[in-house]
């Protein structure tokens, strides 16, 4: 495998893991929120974070598939993934 394919594979695995972890935590927060008012305040922020991570996951998977199969559109997918990762990072930094 080429190094860029490995890099996008690692990025894809990380995005999938983070997305499912945050979605699972959001589900737990919804179930437990009635007993702890601090958790209830966190719930409105989670759908946006899940959407950001899900979009990063979709773009990383397109980049990985495009790189793996040497598709002609893979450069566009790589650019979109880089923009999504940068924008997602900024989004998470700005949210605190």
Protein Blocks (a to p, Z undefined) as FASTA:
>chain_A
ZZklmmmmmmmmmmmmmmmmmmmmmmmmmmmmmmpmklmmmmmmmmmmmmmmmmmmmmmm
mmmmmmmnopaklmmmmmmmmmmmmmmmmmmmmnZZ
